[in-house]
Amino acid sequence: MTGPRRVPRVLSIAGTDPTGGAGIQADLKSIAANGGYGMAVVTALVAQNTRGVRSVHVPPVAFLAEQLDSVSDDVEIDAVKIGMLATADVIRAVREWLDRVDPPVVVLDPVMVATSGDRLLDEDAEEALRQLSSRAHLLTPNIPELAILADEPTADDWTAVVAQAARVSARYGVRVLAKGGHLAGADLPDALVDARGEAVAVAEFPGVRIDTTNTHGTGCSLSSALAARYARSSDWIEAVGESKRWLAESIRHGASLEVGSGHGPVSHLAGLWERGGTVTRPTADEVETDWWEDIREIRAGIDEVSFLQGLGDGTLDRSAFLWYLAQDALYLRDYSRVLAAASGLAPTPDEQAFWAGAAQGAIAAELQLHESWLTPDALEAVRPSETTTAYLDHLLACAARGDYAVLIAALLPCFWLYQDVGTRLSALSHPEHPYVSWLDTYADEAFAASTRRAIDIVARVAAAEGEHRRAAMREAFRISSAHELAFFAAPTSPSRASALT
């Protein structure tokens, strides 16, 4: 059996976008959304928003080199995404670092042309970027950038784009992701092109154009997603397919962000929010504390029940006590069956054994009632009260649904509340107490250990479940707790009917 997959550590080397839609800000969100741990080295500080770039500040190249070395001296890097490199000196510094560190995966998004169509780099920088291209494992140019890398006119149809990508792939010895975003029409194809060998391999990924203006930073986002995805799978076709689907989903949700008045950003985490939510997952200890606090009022009600108060101080009428024992005997018969059902549904041998042992213990408790307080003839004549029937109906319904998590949550109060009440009642036991033999059963160390185990199992299962399933477990637990209160209150209720005929 293999262990959990390690989260890939992905470094973005790019410029900034203070609005968060492009550059390293987009890269970090993309890397996280695609299963990686994002890191960033800043190549340029860009004053921009959704309407355009105002100015660019390039920090000293020596500082860039210090940033790069500070990361690689300490962190094992699984993949690198390279975006905006503003000058030839910056490009050369990055190339020297790549040669020295040799990261296993390098995705280069050759930022060379602005959305307006203006070229962003001078001739020296463009030539340096061409040289850097041969150091990458994958290039992700848009169509105008692809033409610059090819030293050719811009391709004007998809067939020409793919052919040009093949020439760039062969020229630089690198895979190229050809992107159809700059073409007109409803289709939005991409193609992974590999012409490094004798034959050209082309894997096409069809797509449909999304009617939206939220396209700011899509190139940055896609390239960083690819770096993270490939670092996880080591499969370029899988990485492209998954990254493309993720980006389309993020584009569809971009407008809901309502960021900016120009070309807005995509919603990088929309899919995660929709499928996983933003509610934190509690620990098992937090579940235990939260659920116990949630039934505080029920627990307070149990403490006020006259049956338990009379049982504790010895003033309880014997007929009420025998009525309770008779109903408890009826309850235990079906309760043991529900425990057995939990054992059958349990996912591990350890849990199966625990619930099966509890079922056996419930039967043993019933036999003890036969022998100590009630005659067999009396037990045969017992009729279940409405309270007993309602509690068992709840447990049997949970068992019938076959939902292990909800079922064990419903079973827990019979352990937890019984043991909580019993611990306090057993402290009142003394040799002359009329119910001493019964009170002493509450102090049983084996039952205390069994209760602790039941709490641990249920809390651990609840902590591992999603929000909605955990809520269903909590509701089943609360309903059973309310039934426990009713069960304790029934023996001294004015409406109680005789259970022994």
Buried (B, 14 or more C-beta within 10 A) or exposed (E): EEEEEEBBBBBBBBBBBEBBBBBBBBBBBBBBBBBBBBBBBBBBBBEBBBEEBEEBEBBEBEEBBEBBBEBBEEEEBBBBBBBBBBBBBBBBBBBEBBEEBEBBBBBBBBBBBEEEEEBBBEEEBBEBBBEBBEBBBBBBBBBBBBBBBBEEEBBEEBEBBBBBBBBBBBBBEBBBBBBBBBBEEEEBBBBBBBBBEEEBBBBBBEBEBBEBEBBBBBBBBBBBBBBBBBBBBEEBEEBBBBBBEBBBBBBBBBBEBEBBEBBBBBBBBBBBEEEEEEEEBBEBEBBBEEBBEEBEEBBEBBBEBBBBBBBBEBEBEEEBBBBBBBBBBBBBEBBBBBBBBBBEBBEEEEBBEBBBBBBBBBBEBBEBBEEEBBEEEBBEBBBBBEBBBBBBEBBBBBBEEEBBBBBBBBBBBBBBBBBBBBBEBBEBBEEEBEBBEBBBBBBEEEBBEBBEBBBBBBBBBBBEBEEEBBEBBBEBBBBBBBBBBBBBBBBBBEEBEEBBE
